[in-house]
Amino acid sequence: MSVSSNDTDDSEISADSWELERIAKKHKIRETMWCTDFVEMASPHPFTAMYITSHCRCNGDRAALIRGPTWLHIWKAVESYYKKVGCDHRFIEGFEQKGGYVEVSLGS
C-alpha cells in the first residue's frame, strides 16, 4: 500500500510527488495534499466506515461521504471535508477508523 521514504532514493520520492500532483490535477483536488509515504490511489483502502471527519479544532460536526473503495475516494472525501470546514491544515498525515467514521489527521 505504501512505500517508505527510507526504502527509496530521492528520484523515487520525487517521482511519487509528481504522480500525486498529476492525480490531483486530473481529479480537481486543489486544497489538500499527502505528506505521508506514497499511496497507490487505485488500491483499495482498508476502512469500512462511510464518512471522513477529523479531530482538528476546525471540525465542528461536519463529515464528508466516502464514495468508493480506493485511496483516491478517500482523498476526494478529505478534499470535500476540507472545503466544508475551512480548515487551515491541508496536509494529510494519517487516518484512523473510529466507529462509523474515518478520522483524518490534517497538519500544516
Secondary structure as a PSIPRED ss2 file (coil, helix, strand):
# PSIPRED VFORMAT (PSIPRED V4.0)

   1 M C   1.000  0.000  0.000
   2 S E   0.000  0.000  1.000
   3 V E   0.000  0.000  1.000
   4 S C   1.000  0.000  0.000
   5 S H   0.000  1.000  0.000
   6 N H   0.000  1.000  0.000
   7 D H   0.000  1.000  0.000
   8 T C   1.000  0.000  0.000
   9 D C   1.000  0.000  0.000
  10 D H   0.000  1.000  0.000
  11 S H   0.000  1.000  0.000
  12 E H   0.000  1.000  0.000
  13 I H   0.000  1.000  0.000
  14 S H   0.000  1.000  0.000
  15 A H   0.000  1.000  0.000
  16 D H   0.000  1.000  0.000
  17 S H   0.000  1.000  0.000
  18 W H   0.000  1.000  0.000
  19 E H   0.000  1.000  0.000
  20 L H   0.000  1.000  0.000
  21 E H   0.000  1.000  0.000
  22 R H   0.000  1.000  0.000
  23 I H   0.000  1.000  0.000
  24 A H   0.000  1.000  0.000
  25 K H   0.000  1.000  0.000
  26 K H   0.000  1.000  0.000
  27 H C   1.000  0.000  0.000
  28 K C   1.000  0.000  0.000
  29 I C   1.000  0.000  0.000
  30 R C   1.000  0.000  0.000
  31 E C   1.000  0.000  0.000
  32 T C   1.000  0.000  0.000
  33 M E   0.000  0.000  1.000
  34 W E   0.000  0.000  1.000
  35 C C   1.000  0.000  0.000
  36 T C   1.000  0.000  0.000
  37 D C   1.000  0.000  0.000
  38 F E   0.000  0.000  1.000
  39 V E   0.000  0.000  1.000
  40 E C   1.000  0.000  0.000
  41 M C   1.000  0.000  0.000
  42 A C   1.000  0.000  0.000
  43 S C   1.000  0.000  0.000
  44 P E   0.000  0.000  1.000
  45 H C   1.000  0.000  0.000
  46 P C   1.000  0.000  0.000
  47 F C   1.000  0.000  0.000
  48 T C   1.000  0.000  0.000
  49 A C   1.000  0.000  0.000
  50 M C   1.000  0.000  0.000
  51 Y E   0.000  0.000  1.000
  52 I E   0.000  0.000  1.000
  53 T E   0.000  0.000  1.000
  54 S E   0.000  0.000  1.000
  55 H C   1.000  0.000  0.000
  56 C C   1.000  0.000  0.000
  57 R C   1.000  0.000  0.000
  58 C C   1.000  0.000  0.000
  59 N C   1.000  0.000  0.000
  60 G C   1.000  0.000  0.000
  61 D C   1.000  0.000  0.000
  62 R C   1.000  0.000  0.000
  63 A C   1.000  0.000  0.000
  64 A E   0.000  0.000  1.000
  65 L E   0.000  0.000  1.000
  66 I C   1.000  0.000  0.000
  67 R C   1.000  0.000  0.000
  68 G C   1.000  0.000  0.000
  69 P C   1.000  0.000  0.000
  70 T E   0.000  0.000  1.000
  71 W H   0.000  1.000  0.000
  72 L H   0.000  1.000  0.000
  73 H H   0.000  1.000  0.000
  74 I H   0.000  1.000  0.000
  75 W H   0.000  1.000  0.000
  76 K H   0.000  1.000  0.000
  77 A H   0.000  1.000  0.000
  78 V H   0.000  1.000  0.000
  79 E H   0.000  1.000  0.000
  80 S H   0.000  1.000  0.000
  81 Y H   0.000  1.000  0.000
  82 Y H   0.000  1.000  0.000
  83 K H   0.000  1.000  0.000
  84 K H   0.000  1.000  0.000
  85 V H   0.000  1.000  0.000
  86 G C   1.000  0.000  0.000
  87 C C   1.000  0.000  0.000
  88 D C   1.000  0.000  0.000
  89 H C   1.000  0.000  0.000
  90 R C   1.000  0.000  0.000
  91 F E   0.000  0.000  1.000
  92 I E   0.000  0.000  1.000
  93 E E   0.000  0.000  1.000
  94 G E   0.000  0.000  1.000
  95 F E   0.000  0.000  1.000
  96 E E   0.000  0.000  1.000
  97 Q E   0.000  0.000  1.000
  98 K E   0.000  0.000  1.000
  99 G C   1.000  0.000  0.000
 100 G C   1.000  0.000  0.000
 101 Y E   0.000  0.000  1.000
 102 V E   0.000  0.000  1.000
 103 E E   0.000  0.000  1.000
 104 V E   0.000  0.000  1.000
 105 S E   0.000  0.000  1.000
 106 L E   0.000  0.000  1.000
 107 G E   0.000  0.000  1.000
 108 S C   1.000  0.000  0.000
